Amino acid sequence: MATLTSLGTVAVTGVKYTGLVAAAAAGDDFVNEGNSLLIIKNSSVGDDRTLTIHSVQVCDTGLLEHDQTVTVTAANTWLFYAFNPKRWNSATQKVSLTYSSEADLTIGYYKIG
């Protein structure tokens, strides 16, 4: 698993994201302080990819611990934010991600501040 490095801090005025890296075959993780903005770009022309964000505690309903899966559609970029550290952070304060396939995926994250 590869650990991502923050691409910088996003201000209220916005950001043009650059510096995305290839998704790792074994998955990726990133340090989360509760202010992370995750960017996933699927450059495939015809194949969707499934992103799984791994939960470490029960969700806000308090009923189940469950991972979040999202289909990142072909030729699209998706943004994710508001990773509650209590639910998503491992013991090392990281959010863990895996993919149905890392082919054609690039990824990065910013801290919102």
C-alpha positions in Angstrom: 0.0 0.0 0.0 1.3 3.4 -0.9 0.9 6.4 1.4 -0.1 9.6 -0.4 1.5 13.0 0.3 -0.8 16.0 0.6 -0.8 18.2 -2.5 -1.2 21.3 -0.4 -3.9 23.3 1.3 -7.1 24.3 -0.5 -8.3 27.9 0.3 -11.9 29.0 0.0 -11.1 30.5 -3.4 -10.4 27.0 -4.8 -7.6 25.2 -6.4 -6.5 23.9 -9.8 -5.4 20.4 -8.9 -2.2 19.0 -10.2 0.3 16.4 -9.0 -2.1 13.4 -9.1 -0.2 10.1 -8.9 -0.9 6.6 -10.3 -3.1 4.6 -8.0 -1.2 1.7 -6.4 -2.2 -1.9 -7.1 -2.3 -2.8 -3.4 -4.3 0.4 -2.6 -3.4 3.7 -1.1 -3.8 5.6 2.2 -3.4 9.1 3.4 -3.1 11.0 6.7 -6.4 12.4 7.7 -7.0 15.2 10.1 -10.7 15.5 9.2 -10.1 18.2 6.6 -9.1 16.1 3.6 -10.2 16.5 0.0 -9.6 13.3 -2.0 -9.4 13.4 -5.8 -9.8 10.3 -8.0 -9.5 10.6 -11.8 -10.5 7.7 -14.0 -8.9 8.2 -17.4 -10.3 5.0 -18.9 -12.5 5.7 -21.9 -14.9 2.8 -21.3 -14.3 1.1 -17.9 -15.6 2.2 -14.6 -13.6 1.6 -11.4 -14.9 0.8 -7.9 -13.2 2.8 -5.1 -13.5 1.3 -1.6 -12.9 3.5 1.4 -12.3 1.3 4.4 -14.2 2.0 7.7 -12.6 1.3 11.1 -15.7 2.1 13.2 -19.5 2.0 13.0 -21.1 4.7 10.8 -23.0 7.7 12.2 -26.2 5.6 12.6 -24.2 3.5 15.1 -25.6 0.3 13.6 -22.9 -1.1 11.3 -19.2 -0.8 10.5 -19.2 -0.8 6.7 -16.9 0.3 4.0 -18.0 3.0 1.5 -17.9 1.8 -2.1 -18.3 4.3 -5.0 -18.2 3.7 -8.8 -15.8 6.1 -10.4 -17.2 6.3 -13.9 -15.1 6.2 -17.0 -13.5 9.5 -18.1 -14.6 11.3 -14.9 -13.0 12.9 -11.9 -14.6 12.5 -8.5 -14.0 14.5 -5.3 -14.5 13.2 -1.8 -14.3 15.1 1.5 -15.4 15.1 5.2 -13.6 12.0 6.4 -14.6 11.8 10.0 -11.4 10.6 11.7 -13.4 8.6 14.3 -14.9 6.5 11.5 -12.2 6.4 8.8 -8.8 6.7 10.5 -6.7 3.7 11.3 -4.4 3.6 14.4 -1.8 5.5 12.3 -4.4 8.3 11.5 -4.7 7.2 7.9 -7.7 6.5 5.6 -7.2 3.3 3.6 -8.4 2.9 -0.1 -8.5 0.0 -2.5 -9.7 -0.2 -6.1 -11.4 -2.8 -8.3 -8.5 -2.0 -10.7 -5.8 0.7 -10.5 -5.5 0.9 -14.3 -6.1 4.4 -15.6 -6.6 5.8 -12.1 -4.7 8.8 -10.7 -5.2 10.0 -7.1 -4.2 12.7 -4.7 -5.5 14.7 -1.7 -5.4 18.2 -0.3 -6.0 19.5 3.2 -8.8 22.0 3.4 -7.8 25.0 5.4 
